[in-house]
Structure formats: C-alpha cells, structure tokens
Amino acid sequence: MRVLVTGGTGHIGSYIIPELVAAGHEVTGLARSDKAAEAVAALGAKARRGDISDLEGLKAAAADADGVIHVAHRQDLLPSGGIDAVAAAELQIMLAYGEALAGSGKPLVVSGSIGAPGWEKLGRPATEEDPSLPGGDAYKGTLRVRNVVDLAVIGLAERGVRSSIVRIPTIAHSTTDVAFLPLLIGLAKEKGVIGYPGEGANLWPAVHARDLAILFRLALEKGGAGKYWHGVESEGIPFRAIAEAIGSRLNVPAVSIPADVLMLPGYFGFLANLVTLDLPASNLITRQALGWEPTQPGLFADMDNGHYFPAA
C-alpha cells in the first residue's frame, strides 16, 4: 500500500514510518523542510515536500496515496491562538482529507487523545464504543475542542472514507519521549520532590511508542470505518504510583498536594489541570478487532531503560 504519513518525524511518527516500511508498505512522509526530508529518508520513507497548512497540496498528496496516517498538528498556532486555534486548523485539514478521499474507501487513520473525550461521569473504564463528547466546563471544554475534529473524522465514514481515530494515552513512553513523563521528571528534579493530586488514585493510561506504531499500522490495514481504537497497554496506572516510581529513581519524596492548593500557582504550574484527570480506558475491542497485543516493556520497566534516568 502507498501510505502518506504526516508528522512522520515526530515522536510517534518516527516509529510509525519504520513499522510501515518493515511491513512492506511504500511510505511517503510529508516534509516541510530539507532537514525534515532528510529525517524522513533516514526512516526509510520517500519525502514529499509540503506542509499541512497548505490544504490544496495536502489534498493532492492524499489523493496520490492508497491510505493516510495523520499524526501532525499545527503546534505553531499554540502561542498565538492556543488549543482552539490548533483544533480549528485541524478541522479544516480533516475536511480537506474528506474532499480528497470521498468515495474512495481508502483508510484515513488520525491520532486522537484518551485525555479529551469527557468521560468523567461514566463510572467505568471508557471503551472504544464511547464517542467523543464536545463541550464541558471551562478547562475540559477547551480540551475537548479536539473532539470536534474527532467527530469530523468519524463522520467521513459516511462519505466513503475508511476513517478511524487512534486514541493516544497521556503517556506514550520510549527512548525518545519528550512529552509528559519527561516534564514530570523535570519538575521533580527542579523541586526536589514529586507531587501527586490528593490521594493520587486517578488513573493515567500509558503505552510504548513501538506498540502504538503497530496499532496505527493495523488500523490502516484492516480497521473498520468510523471506529475509535484505544492505544493503551492497560486500563490505567494510579498517578500516585507513577509519582512514587519517579521519586524512587530520583531519590526524592513523593508527596500529596491537597485539592485546595493544587490549582494555586506552585508545584504543577500549567500541568495542574492535567494531573487531576482520571482516564481509565479499556483496549478490549481494539485487541479483539485488530489482533493488537502490546509486547514492549511497560511503563515502569521502560523507566529503567537509561533514557528517563541516565546514570550519573
């Protein structure tokens, strides 16, 4: 299959491209610069110069492919417009894909987030059959603007696109991780203590980036139209256990931060809202439908790989 990948040089994309190549696919990575083109080529793919902000160029690239995996985001819009601007741009990108792929039956696999859908009142782990829910309170409503994008992707199934969403958990760990776990480790080093909210019983799912790459490939190859997939290695890990694991490896104490002081300027900063989220999620349907089974080291084992806590 000729596959177009956007975001191929990012954390997750840099695992997706080699996974596709190893499976025999002909991969083209969208590259906005010479440096990105070189990185795409080093991963084993052909580089196509372009940018997701160029919708006409993106439509042409998608139409030339047999399938698309989209893991890029307009992060350049964050400083000026925040997540609302990023989501608004992403929505236009999905509509462009719809124009390029309508009626083709081609697969379009887009990255989503376990952290966005708004399942706080489910009282159970979310499943792949639980839809994304736009709206909500001020912070979580802002987070959920991403869900408008997800719903647009799922809606493309009605236009003859084999579209699906891979929901990515809060922690996608690997030797090249630069996201939330490194941020928490950096905070612990800076403060000399690692905090957790209240009792720390809220659950954060995790997955290894290599396992996630396999899931994207499987969704591309045989995933049904209009589906959500859950890229989680388990239903979730108590945040306190994550904090204690970080603390033990840095030899700093893990302490509870009471709810009444959590949102005040202090320890967590801009992460304060995020660390309180309780996000239990099941991967049962994903495993049964796609035959996906995580095989890479779990979160705590991966913490000892020498990347997160290099030896002195």
N, C-alpha and C positions, 0 to 999 in steps of 0.2 A: 504494500500500500504506500502511496506517496503522501506523506504526512507533513503538514505545516505546523510548526511549533512556534508560539510566541513566548517571550520570556525564557528562552532556552538557555541563557547564560546566568539566570538567577539561581537561587539555592535549589529549588525543586526542579526547575527546568534542566539544570545541569546534570541531574540524574535521569530525567525522562528521556533526553536525547540518546544517551548510550543504551538505555533499556530498549528503545525502539530499534536502534541500529542492530543490536545483538539479536533481536527477534526477526531481522530480515527486512525491515521497512526502509524505504528510501525517504530520508528525513531532510527537510529544508527548515532552517531556522531563520526567523526574521531578525535582521541585524541593523541597528540604527547608526553604527559607526564602524570604522576599519577595525578598531580593537574588538568590538563585539563580533564582527565577521570572522576574525582570527580565532576567537574563543569558540564560536560555533563549529568552525572547521576542525579545531583540535578535539572536539567531542565526537567527530565522525560524521557530521552533517554538512550539507551544502548551505552556504549562506545566501540569503536573498536580502539585498539592501532595502530597507523600508522602516516604517515607524507606525505604531498603532494609532497615532494621531492622524495619519493620512488614510482616511476611510476608503477612498477610491482605490488606493494602492493595496489596502488590506483586502478589499473585496476581490481584486484581481488575483491576489496570492491565494486566497481561499478557494476561488473557483478553479485554479490550476491544480489543486490538491485533491486527493481522494478522501481526506479527513483532516480535521484541525484539532489541535490541543492548545488551548489558550490559558496561559498562566501569567501573562503580563498584566501590569496595572499602570495607570498614569500617576505614578508616585510624584512626578514633577509638579502635580497640581496641589499636593498636600499643603505646602507652605502658604499658598495664597488662598485656597478655597476649602481646605480640609477634606474630610471624607465625603462630604456631599458633592464636591466638585469631581472627585475621583469617580464616584458612582455615576454621576450624570454623564461623564465621558464614557464610562464603561457601558452604559446603556446604549449609547449611540453605536458603540463598537458591536454590540450584540445584534442591533437592528441591521447593521451593515452585513454581518455574517448571514442574517436571515435573507437579505436580498441576494447574496451570492450563492447560497446553498439551498434555497427554497425548492422543494420538489425533487431534490437530487437523492434523498435517502442517505446522504453522506453523514458520517459521525462528526459531531462537534462536542468536545469534552472541555468543560470550563471549570476552573478552580473556584470553589466556594469556601465557606468557613463554618466550622462547628460552632464558633462563638457568636454567630449573628442571628440565627433563626428566631429566637424569642420563645423558648420553651420552658420558662421558669416555673410555670404552673402545671406542667404535665404530671408531676409526681412519679415519674418513671424515666428510665433512660429513653432518649429520643431514638426513633427508628428512621430508616430511610423512607418510610411512608408518611412521615410528618413533614408537611410543607413549610417553607419559609413564611414568616409572618411579619409583614411590614407594619410599622407603627410602634407605639410603646412610649415609655417615659423619655425624658429629655436625653439622657446619655444613651440608653439602649435603643431609643428611636433613631438617634444618629447612627449608631452601629448598624441598625437594620436597614438603612437606605441601600445597603448592599443587596438586601433581599429583593428589591425591585429588579435588580439585574438578574438574580437567580430566577425569578418568576418569568422574566422575559426569555431567558434561555430555555426553560422548561416549555414555555409557550410555543417555541419554534417547532416542537414536535408536531403540532397541528398544521404546520406549513411544509411538512415533508422533510424535516431535518432530524437526523437521529441524535438529538441533543441530550446532554446529561450534565449533571453537576457532581464533582467530587468535593465533598466537604472535608476540608483540612482541619486538623485539631490545633489547639493553641500551641502545642509544642511539636514541631517536626524536627527531630534530632538527627545529627550526623556529624561527621568530622568537619564539615564546612558550615555548620549552623551559625547564623549571625542574628537570630531573632530573639524571642522572648527569654529562653533559658540563659543565653549569654547576658542579657540585660539583668536578670535576677542575680546571676553570679557577680556581675559588676557592681550591683548595689550592695551585695553582701561584703565585697572587698572594700568598698568605699566607706560603709557604715560600721564595719566590724561586727555586724550582727545580721542575721537573715530573719525577716519578719513573715508572718502569715496572718490572714484575717480571722479574728475571733478564735474559734476552735480549729479552724483550718480543715473543716470536714468537706468543704466544697470540692467537687471533682473536676480535674483537668485531664482530658484525654491526651494521648501522645501517639506518635508513630515514627518509625525510622524513615528517612527520606528515600532510601532504596525501596522499601516496601511500598511507599506511596507512589513511586515511579511505576512499579509493576501494576498497581491499581489503575493508573491513568492508561497504561497500555491495554489492559483487559477491558476497560470501559470503551476504549476506542475500537477494539477488535470485535467485541460481542455484546456490549452493553445495549439495553433497550432504549427506545426513545422516551423522552420525558421523565427520566429517572434521576434520583439522587443516590449517591454512593457515599458510604462513610469510611474514610481512611483513618481508622483508629485501631490501635493494637489491643485495646481493652476498653471497658466502659468508662474508665477514668481512674485517676490517682488522686487521693486526698492531697490538697495543697500543702497541708502540714507535712506530709511525708516527703514531698518534693523539697520543701524548705529544710527539713531535717537532713535530707541527703546532701544538699548543698552545704549546710553548716558543718556536717561531719567531715566533708572533704576539704573544707577551708579552715577547720578547727575554730569556728566561730559559733556562738549560741544561736539557736532558733527560738524566737520569742513571738508570743501572740500580740497582735496590735488590736486593741478593742475597737468595736464598730464605731463608737462615738468619736474616736480620734483618727480613724482610718482615712477619712476624706479631707482632713486638715492638711495644710502644707507640711510636708515632713517626709517620712521614710519612702513611700512608694511613688510620690510625685504623680506624673501622668499615668502611671500604671495602676493607681488606686482603684479605679472602677473595674479594671480588667481582672485584678486578682480576686475579686469577690464573686466572680461568675461561677455558677455551678452548672457544669455542662456534661452530665452523663449521657453517653450515646452508645447504641448497640451497632455492631457491624455484621449481625447475623444474616441479613438479607444480602448484603454485599458479598459475603463469603459464599452463600448458597447459590446466588445467581451468576457470579463471575468466577467462582472457584479460587478466590483470593485468600491466601493464608499468609499472614505476616511471619517471616522467618528470621529477620535480622534481630540483633540484640535489643532488648527492651530498654526503657529509659535509664534505669539505674545502672544497668550493665554498660550502657553507652557512655555514662558519665565517667567511666574509668578508662576511656579509650585514649587518653592522653591529650585530647583536644580541649575539653572543657576545663580540665585541671592539670595543665602541663607540669611536669616535675621541675623543681627549682633548679 
